């Protein structure tokens, strides 16, 4: 992996940040959830740092303790990203859209419109949906996995066919001759599967990158790997160790090769949660101030991960030599090895949890070198092509990463000095595509 540079994306998971009480931080406007201007600021900061894309997960339902925690979702991903696209020039936009509850024509129309209006910077994270709360919002029950993924394959094939239904040279714009477009090059797709269908065509021209980039996200199930291998150019991952990430990346690349594609066409992105601070101690104090209740709730679980009973009166004291000698990382949870390593560094149980040892992604806390070391280790180990970064508090966490970590990455020669181009495909280093990939045979479930 020598000489390789990384790709960075910014995760926009909510209006405030990834810490539970980020919305309550003194320097944060609690009304930012409904203010697209805030998201524009974060996107512009990420673009200043050369980030290739924003990634917006989506959970179209209310969940959790909204009274205390707020809404953990972007207001409405497509509309927010459309607004951001008009205030930025290079950064791309990867929005999540469900193949389970959205019709292919609507998906094709929304994402290609975003791609055209952003001049070739859109991506679609195509996901299946199995949450009963979301299903209820669409008036449906949760289908089985085989049906969900069968529908997903059909939907992606139809969406890509619709994207290509306006041929690349169809738009004549010949005012003198009175020919707006060549009607023979705007044709229906007439695809019908077991679950979804569309006649088409889609009356939207190609963008500067042709069509949106398809992403996949999640764990390495056989169904997801097949879907990612056939269609995705980016894979958003949730992994905790280099070994786990490297193994999953290999599975994704193998799936692409089995589908007849070049494995390098799929870029693999683990997540990283960040708190940039002058010292690790200052970063931990920031995290405890804005996530203390969550930390307190997780303290008993930390002991279980290490195979220990930790007396609550000692939560703020390092583990004793006897406890460290007895501690064992649980083989069933990759986070437990991280927790044991942090405990052995002399941090108390409360501080270990502030390190994010059992959070949703690996967490780095402290000055620029701490974050750069993690990113470099994973990149050079073949565990990633890039990362999606999840700052603790967006209001200042994005700028801190851009102003402190990005220069360090560039100093080490592992992050580009400037954008490779103007489109998402160029900045990801994935090939041009228009319509269904010619290397992938049209699936038996979606035929004309």
N, C-alpha and C positions, 0 to 999 in steps of 0.2 A: 504493500500500500504506500510505499515511499513516493513522495511527490504529489500525492493526491490532495485535493482541496475539498472542503466540506460545503454542503448546501445547508442553509438555515431557513426554517420557517418559524413564524410566531403563532402559537396557539392562542386564539381568542375564544375563551370558554365562557366568559361572562363579562359584565361591564366593569369589573373592578380588579380582579386578580385571582390567584389560585389559593390564597390563604382564606380561611373561613370568614374572618372578620375584616377582609380587605376593604369592604364598603364602609367600615367604621373608622378607617385610618384618618387622622386629623387633617391630612393634606388632600383628602379625596372628597369630591362632591358626591353625596349620596344619591343625587338624581342622575348620575351618569348612565344608569341602565337605559334610560329613555332618551339619551342625548347622543346622536350619531357623531356630533362634533368631537366627543371624547375618543371614540373609536378611530376617527380620522387622525387625531393627534398620535395615537399609538401606531397606526399604520405608517404615518409619515416618519416617525422615529425609526421604525423597523426598516423602512426604505432607505433612510439615511445610513443605516448600518449594512446595506447590501443584502437584506433578507430576500430570498426568492419568492416567498409566498406567505400569506396569512392562511391559517387553517381554522375553520369554524366547525366544531362538532355541533350536533343539533339533537335536542330531546324535546319534541313538540308536545310536552305535557308538563304539569306542575308536580314537583316532587320535593321531598325533604321538608325541613323545618323552615318554610318560607318566611315565617314571622321573624326569625332570628337571622337566618342565613341569606335571605333574599332569593331572587330567581337566578339559578345557575345556568343561564343560557343567553346567547346574544338575542337581542330584541326580535329580529327576524333576519336570518342570515343573508338571503338573497337581496333584500332591500338595503340592508346595511352595507353589503359589499358593493352594490351598485353605486351607492353614494360615495364610498371610499374610492372607487375607481376613477371618479371625476376629480379627485384631489391628489392623485398619485400618478406616477409615470412608468415605473418599472416593476414594482412588487406585484406578484400574482395573487389570485384569490381561489382557494380551494374550499368549496362549501359542501356540506353533507346533504345528500338527498336520498330518501328512502325509495328503494325499488319495490318495497312491499305495499306502500300505501299511495304512491304517486303514479299517475299514468305516464307512460313513456313520452307521449306527445307534449305534455306539460313540462316534463323534465327537459326534453330536447329544446323546447322553445325558450325556457327560462335561462338555461345555461349558455346556449349559443348567443342569446341576446346579450348576456353579461360579457361573453367573449368578444363580441363585436364592439360593444360600447367601451370596453377596456383596451381595445386594440390588441387582442390576443393574449390575455392574461388570466383566463378563467380555467378552473379545474373542478371536476365533479368527484366527490368522495361517495361512491356508490355503495350503499349499505342495505342489508336486510334488517328488518325490525321485528323483534320478538317480545317487546315489553307490553304487557296487557293494558297498562295505563295509556300508552300511546294508541294501541289498537282501539280502545274504547272511544278515543277522540275521533276516530274515523268510522265509528259504528261497526267495527268488525271484531272478530275473535282472532287469536293468534294461530296462525297456520303452522304446520309442522316444518321442520328444517328442510326436508327434501322439497316441499312445495315452495317455501320461501326462496330457496336458491334456484329452483327451476324457473320461477318467475323472474328472478334477478338476471339469469342468463338471457331470457327472452327480452327483458326490458332493455338491457344494455345493447343487445344486437339491434333492436328497433331504434333506440336513441341514436346510435352511430349511423344507421342507415338514413334516418331523418336528417342528421347533420350533413350527410353527403348528398341529399336529394336536390339541393341547389348546387349544381356543378360549379367548379371553381372559375370557369370562364363564361358563365351564363349571363352575368350582368354586363350589358352592353353600354348603357347610359349614353346612347347615341341620339342626342337631341335633334341634329339635323335630319336624320333619317326617320325620326319618330319611333325608334326601337328602344324600349326600356330594358328588356332582357330577351334572350333567346328562349322562347317557351319550350322548345324541345329539350332544353337542359334543366328544366325544373319539373321533375316527374314524381308521381306517387311511388311509394315503396311497397305498398300492398303486402305487408307482413302480418301474419297471424300465427300465434302460438296457442298453447293450451290455456295460458293465463291472461295474456295481453295481446293487443293488436293495434295497428295504425295503418291508415291509408296513405297519409302524407299528400303532397310534399310539405316540407317546412319552408316557409317563405322568408328565410334569413340567409344572407350571403355568407361566405367564409370570412373569417377574421385573418389577421396577419399571421396567425399560427395555424390556420386551417380550421380546427375545431378544438373544443376544450380538452384538457388532459384528464384522463380518468385515474382516480386513486382508489385504493381499497384500504381498510383499516380493521384492526382487531387481532385475535389470536390465531395460531396456525392450525385451524381445523381443516380437514381435507376439502370440505366444500368451499371454504374461503380461499384456500390455496389454489384450487382450480380456477375460481373466478379471477383472482389476482393474476395468475399466470397467463390467462387468456387475454385480459383486457387492460390491466392496470399499468401505469407508468410510474406510479408512486405508491408506497405502502407505509401507512402510519401505524406505528407499533407501540405496544405497551409492554416493556420488558425491563428487568432490573439489573441484569448482570451482562458482562461482555460475552460470557459463554452462551447464555440464553439468546442474546441478540444475534450472535454469529450463527448459531444453529438455525434460528428462524429466518435470517436473511438467506442462508443457503437453501432452505426449503422454498422460499419465494422465487429465488433465481432458478432452482431446478424446475419449478412449476412452469416458469416462462419458457425454459428450454423444451420441456415436454409439449408445450403448445405450439412449438415451431418458431418461437421468438428468440431474440438475442437477450440473454440474461441481464446484460448491461442496460437494457431498455427500462428496467424496473429499479427505481431508486428507493432505498430502505431508510426510514426515518424513525428512530427511537425518540421518546420524549425525555426532556430534562427540565425539572423544576428548579428555579434559580432565585437566590437571594444574594445580591451583590452588595457588599459592605466592606468598610476599611479593614475589619478583622472578623474572624469567625465568631468570636464572642459577641460582637455588636450585631452580627447577622442573626445569631440565635436569639438574642434579646428581642429583636424586631419580630421574629417569627413567633416567639412566645407571647408577645404583646397582642398579636393579631390572630392567634390561633390557639390560645391557651386552653380553652374549653375542649377543643378537639384533642389536644395533647393529653389532658387529664383523663379523658374518656378512654384513651388508648393505652394508658400505663399498664393496666392489668394484662393486656394482650401482649405487651412487650415481654413480660416475664414468661408467658406461655411460649413465645417464639424461642426464647433462650433456654427453656426447660428449667426455669428457676421460679421460686416464690420470692418476690421482692417486697419487703415490708414497706407499706405506704409512708412510714416515717423516714425512709431512706431514699425517697424518689429524687432528692436533690443532692445526693452524695454518690460518688463513683462506686461501682461494684467493688466488693472486697476481693482480695487475692483468692480467697476460698471460693467465692461465687464465680469468678472468672475461670478458675480451674474446673469448676463443675459445669459451666455453661456449655451448651451444645446447640449448634445451628440446626433447626428443623429441616430435614431433607425435603419436606413437602412444600416449603415456601422459600423461594430464592431471596426474599427480603431478610430472612433471619440471618443469613451470612453477613449481610451488610450491617445489621443491628449488632452482631457480635464483634465485627471489626471496629465499629465506632465505640462500643463499650470498652474494648481493649485499649483504645486510645486514651481512656481515662475520663470520658464524659459521663455525667450522671444519667440515670434513666430519662429524666425530663429533657435534658439536653440532647440525648440520643434521639428522642422522638422529634425534637425541634430540628434535628438534622434531616428529618423526613425519611427515616429508615424504614417505615412501613407505610409510606405514602403511595400515590398512584403511579409514580415514576421515580427514577433516581433523582436525588436532590443534592445540589451543591450550594454551599453557604460560605461566604467570605469574599476575599479580594479576587481580582481578575485571574490570577494564576490558578486558583482552585478550580474555577470553571473551565479554564483552558486546558488544564491537565486532564480533566475528565473527558472532554470532547476529543482531545488528541489521542488519548489512550484507546478510546473506542474506535475512532477512525482508523488508526494504524493497526488495530487488531483485526480489521475486516468485519467489524460488528455494525457498521453504519456507512451510508453514503452521505448522510447529513442528519440533522436533528430538528425536532420542533420544540421550541423553547417556550416554557410556561413561567413567566415572571410571577413573583409573589404578589406584587401590587403594580398594576399597569401604569398608574399615574407617574411613578418615578422609576419603576423597575425596568421598563423597556429602555429608557434613556441610559440608565446605569449600565445595562448590558452593552448597548451600542457604544457608549463613550469609554468604557473601561475594558470589557472583554474582547470586543471586536478588534481593537488595535493590537491586543496581545496575540490573538489568533493570527492576524496578518503578520505580525513580527516573526512568528514561528513559521510562516510560509504555508499555513494550512487552511487559509481562507482567502477567497479572491479579493483583489484590490478594487474591482469594479464589476458591474454587471456584464455578463457575457453577451447580452442582447436586450431586445425590447419586449420579448414574449416569454411566457412561462416555459414553453418548450425549450427555448434557447437557454434559459437560466437553469433549467433542470438537466440539460444535456440529453434530451430524449428526442427521437426522430419525428419528422413531420408525419401527420396522418390526416386523411380526409375520408370520412365514411368508415365502413368496416375494414379492419386490418386485413389486407390481402393474404397475409400468411395464415389467418385463422379461418378455417372452413365454417360456413354458416351453420349454426347448430340445428339439430333436427327439430328443436322445439319452436323455431321461429322461421318459417318458410314463406316464400311468396306464392 
